[in-house]
């Protein structure tokens, strides 16, 4: 069952590429006492994700933070090496934190998994965006497969 508005996010461990190597990120600590915008993408370096989804949040980071957002997080079922490289390629440093859910454990707990086996990509994350207040989902937008719109930075910004 997919996560819904009003639900508390499940605990999980994600991975992040840092200057000191790969670090674990505990989701309970990540969201505790903070307002976080988290968006999920089917894959780093994929066309819509790279051309529209990530760039929108990079471009709007200042405006989002100006409306009380403590952090912007991008989630994908990729490894931390890929997410780190994608963040550099997308000029996300200091604007959007890229977190890897390599085994899709967190994605499955959210109920937002996408079977992209037909495209040779295996299990991935649905395209979504949510606003999380102190670990609880206050707004959530999940795209239909192949679509991009409601999970973009402009819609999130308009709903803060």
C-alpha positions, 0 to 999 in steps of 0.5 A: 500500500502506498504512503499517503498524506498524514502517514509517517515515513518509514525508517530506512537507511539510504546512501549518499556519496560525500567527499569522504566516500559513501555514508549511510543516511538514516531517514528518521534522522533526516526528517526529524524536526524539519520540513523537507521536500523529497522527490523521487525519480525513476533513474539518474541520467534518464531523459526526463529526470535529467532534463526537467525534474532535477533541474527544476528543483536545482533552479527553484532551490532558493525559492523553496528554502525561502518558503521554509524548506530546510532541505530538498532531497532527490531519491532514486533506485541507483547506487551512491556512485551514480547519484553522486555523479548525477548531482555533479553533472546537474549542478545540484551541490548545495541545492539538492541532496541526492540519496541512493536507495540501491536495493529499493528498500525505502521505495518499497516501504513507501509503496512507490516502486515501479516495475521498469523491467520492460525497459530493461531497468528493473525495479525503480521508483515512481516519479513523485514529490512530497512535502514532509513535516517532522517525518510526516507526509503533509503533501504528496504528488505521484505521477502516472507512468510516463508523465511529468507535471505534478511532481515538479518544483513549480507545483511543489513551490505553489503548494507550500 
